[in-house]
Amino acid sequence: MDPLRIIVRVVFAYVLVLAFTRISGHRTMRQNDVPSFVIAVVIGDLFDDVIWAEVPVSQFAVAVATLFLMHLRVTGQLFHSGRRDWRRAA
């Protein structure tokens, strides 16, 4: 794959993940909770797949969107469960 194509894929992936992170309101490094850590690891692995064209960009976008929606749901349920230390629960 040519370098220009890799650059375009990296920029697209970065912008997409940054946008979803801003929309979700989560800051992975600042929140130090288990669900945010898992999301960071999984998305980090997805970056590798999209950069080297192992998956199409459209599949990457759907996977990232699905992960963020699941993350919002899980953290929302943990928050509303009444657990005192909901940010550390998994």
C-alpha positions in Angstrom: 0.0 0.0 0.0 1.3 3.4 -0.9 2.2 5.9 1.8 -0.4 8.5 0.8 -3.2 5.9 1.3 -1.8 5.0 4.8 -1.8 8.7 5.7 -5.4 9.2 4.6 -6.5 6.1 6.6 -4.6 7.2 9.7 -6.1 10.7 9.6 -9.6 9.4 9.0 -9.3 6.9 11.9 -7.9 9.5 14.2 -10.6 12.1 13.4 -13.3 9.5 13.8 -12.1 8.2 17.1 -11.5 11.8 18.4 -15.1 12.8 17.3 -16.7 9.9 19.1 -14.6 10.5 22.2 -15.7 14.1 22.3 -19.3 13.2 21.7 -19.4 10.5 24.4 -17.9 12.9 26.9 -15.3 10.4 28.1 -11.6 11.1 28.5 -10.0 7.7 28.7 -6.8 8.8 30.4 -8.6 11.0 32.9 -11.3 8.6 33.9 -9.2 5.6 35.0 -12.2 3.3 35.0 -12.3 -0.3 33.7 -14.8 0.2 30.9 -12.8 3.1 29.5 -9.6 1.1 29.6 -11.2 -1.8 27.7 -12.5 0.6 25.0 -9.0 2.2 24.7 -7.3 -1.2 24.2 -9.9 -2.5 21.7 -9.9 0.7 19.6 -6.1 0.7 19.7 -6.2 -2.8 18.1 -8.8 -1.6 15.5 -6.4 1.2 14.5 -3.9 -1.4 13.3 -6.4 -3.2 11.2 -7.7 -0.1 9.4 -4.2 1.4 8.9 -2.9 -1.7 7.1 -6.2 -2.2 5.2 -7.1 -5.5 6.8 -10.6 -4.1 7.1 -12.4 -1.5 5.1 -12.8 2.0 6.5 -16.6 1.6 6.6 -16.3 -1.5 8.9 -13.9 0.4 11.1 -16.4 3.3 11.5 -19.2 0.9 12.3 -17.1 -1.0 14.9 -16.0 2.2 16.6 -19.5 3.6 16.7 -20.8 0.4 18.1 -18.1 0.3 20.8 -18.8 3.8 21.9 -22.6 3.2 22.0 -22.0 0.1 24.1 -19.6 2.0 26.3 -22.2 4.7 27.0 -24.8 2.1 27.8 -22.6 0.2 30.2 -21.3 3.2 32.1 -24.8 4.6 32.2 -26.1 1.4 33.7 -23.3 1.3 36.2 -24.0 4.9 37.2 -27.7 4.3 37.7 -27.3 1.0 39.5 -26.8 2.8 42.8 -23.3 1.3 43.3 -21.3 3.7 45.4 -18.0 3.1 43.4 -19.6 2.7 39.9 -16.4 4.0 38.1 -14.3 1.1 39.3 -16.9 -1.6 38.7 -16.7 -3.9 35.7 
